[in-house]
Amino acid sequence: MRTGLHGASIRGRIRADAGPLLLSALVVLLVSLLAGAVPGLMEKTADEAVRDAVQRAGNSAKITVSARWEPDDTLNGRARLPRLADDVNDLRLRALDELGSELQAMMRPPVAAVISPTLKVTDGSVLRTFRMAYLAAGDGPQVTWTAGTAPAAPADDTAEVGWYAPPWRVQVGVSETAADLFGVRAGALLKVADERGNTKNVQVSGIFRPVDPADPVWAEAPWLLNPAADADGAGTTRFGGLLTAGSLPDARLAFGPDELERTVVFSPDTTVLTWSAARTVNATVVSLQARSASSNAVDTTTTWRTGLDSVLDEVTAQVETAEVHASVLLAAILAGAVLVLLLAADLLVRRRSPALILARQRGAALTALGAELLAESALVALAAAGAGCAAALLVTGGVAWLWVAPVLVTAVAAVPAYGILHAASATRDRKTPANRSARRWARHTGALRRAAAEIAVLVAAAAAIVALHQRGLGSGLPVLAPTLAVIAGAVLLVRLLPPVTHLALRWSLRSRRPLAVFGTAQASATSGRALPVAALVTSTALASFALVTAATVDHGLAGGAQETVGADVRADLTDDAAATTDETARRIAAAPGVTGVVTGHVTDSAQIVADGRLVPARLVIVDSRALTGTALTGAQALVRSAGDALHEGSIVDILQPGKPAVRLTASGAAPAVGGATEVVIVDVTAGLPAPPNTIWVTGPGATQATDGLTVVSRTEVARSRRAAPLVAGLLRLTWAAAAFLLLTGLLGFALTAAAGAPGRWLTVSRLRTLGLTPRQGRLIAAGELLPVATVAAVGGPLLGALVAAMTTGPLGLRVLTGQVTDPATVLPWAVLAAVVALFLSAVPLLVRVEAALRRRLRLAEVLRVGGPT
């Protein structure tokens, strides 16, 4: 008995079966590349997502540290404190120390700033405003004085100003660009006043030119260099005056004691901010805000304010959702790859069946045959996996070995396992029992074993779906829920196919069409093979699941943009520009292409008490007839809540500083406003005085009509979110998974056809000796393949769409689409129809290829008694 490896046999089998082996190697190569590279690519994408989110957040992602000034009041008035610039620098150094070295590494150098309230220019010209600012960051900002001199301190730099003294003079510098547009020269006095009409004594001491206009310091007050249009309302232009260390004390005396605030601004450095660092940054920022002084404190301790923690919380949720969703797609890819490798192994063993049986009959041990097959499979699989992993390593710098392992193990072990079982069963000396009851018992035992395996799959799928709905999408079993659900559905279709083909055979036997009889007979005879049907249905269903998910995300992005904006265009006005909202709205409504304009007042984190519980919510005061089509009374409100804090019928108290609360009754559900989870909408008649600060515009001309305003466009929001790193990367992975699974499905169909081709064409050839034409022979062959193709083409997409509908909510796609609620499942009918057509059209193509390959089958082989060759 031969027990060792036989090299000649191994080499001969590899040469003889080069096609199926290369096919298996290609599948292993592609899966190794995808599964090995995707986790690394997701980590890089997460880094890009963090940077992108911080950049999009703009000023909201900055960390602002503020502190009150030391008191400057005296018995008779206020004293000029000449060292205020040193106090600003001290705050900058103190903020750096409190920030900590770890967080400092993630931030750009801080910028200290003192910015005055907005002043109105009262020279009778067009609407113009004026603000003064002192900026400091190390040695910056550097300027060159082209006319006049830098603002300087007065001769008596410790003067005392009486309470009722005339306005104190402040010297400022103006940029060359602002001076040209403003029409001022060095030495000019500006006619400006605050919002209460109090005039200010401001003199332009000189005209400056920035040494480096791109210096980040200027980003805190860009209007110092270039006047800002519409910054303080439609049609206004904001000009800026630069304060120096010498004139900063004068600026404080020109305003009320608490009207000027010293601040230090830290901007995140997106070049060093990564996904792993973001979690540390977030924890530190939350801790700093928790320890900072309250805004009502009367001392000089620091107060930390930032929206960076909210930005990082949002991007963290998106990254976690995208990572787990990528795991769902990778599990689907692995399932399709494993099944097609099993089909390839089955084909190889069928082709080698005579050689394996002969070797066994000549004394080869099962261990020797298994070792030879294992050496051959390991050589091909390891080479393919090594190439795929090497490519993944070059792309991402790492390889996710755990995702590669299942496919590698299948590629190595499937052929040896099938070969040993086939050789053992063909050469065993166990006789078929003559007792009918013993044969029946053997059949029932086999059926029970198969039923137990199928029930185990169904139970696992049900448990995964339940876990997904109860715990949400997380690691472990929920990640496998879509794949297991598809496999369970494929098992059910495998069970249904034989009865259906048997019914079709019975129907064809009653017909007068002999071709239908032969075709259905062939189909009925081969319908009991479970692996081909399961592989094809699983691949097409998982591909359809990926296509439905991609369509749902794409449609959800449009819906999320609509919820965020609320119209085609939304204009957000500053508090200074709120007084001109109605006039601006009338101008927009008169523009061509505008079909609707709604104004309202939006307050974030308004203090709302619902049924005795404090619920911070977004408060919207609007003409309810224009928003909902149904007018609210002054005592009613529309509410929306992620939980049960705000619900229909609840009593809502809207708190007002220094005024009695306004009590309303929630009478209905509010639409989503700006993506907020807690929303309260009240009518303008509810008794909440607030000037409109938001304009919603609809119509094809909305963008042109709002030109010059700070607007948010629905189209731009959808485009921006679709181009975001996480969403774009996940959509690419989804389409790649769908393409790979369709490819594995077609390969599986080709392997299924190749496995049954010898017997199928032997039967067709024998029938041709009785007078069948070549065309009729092809029709009979197509009849055998058509049921499997139909089940895959029709059952697969339907099953994939069903699984997508069951799992869309728990998948958490709303985190990526920006919607308040889960997106509705969208079925891409055109794409699914293309999948159906692809598999059905593969039947005649495969039949023609098989007919061309076997057109020279010898008559002796056709008429030989025995099994197919």
Helices and strands as residue ranges (DSSP letters): H 7-16, H 18-57, G 58-61, E 63-67, E 77-79, H 84-99, H 101-104, E 111-115, E 119-121, E 128-136, E 143-148, E 160-162, E 169-175, H 176-182, E 189-193, E 199-210, G 216-220, G 222-224, E 228-229, E 237-242, H 248-254, E 262-266, H 275-291, E 303-306, H 308-351, H 353-361, H 366-396, H 401-427, H 436-471, G 477-480, H 481-509, H 514-526, H 530-565, E 569-572, G 578-580, H 581-589, E 596-606, E 608-610, E 613-614, E 617-622, H 624-628, E 636-640, E 651-656, E 659-669, E 679-683, G 684-686, E 694-698, H 702-705, E 711-713, H 714-722, H 725-768, H 774-790, I 791-795, H 796-807, H 814-817, H 829-853, H 859-863
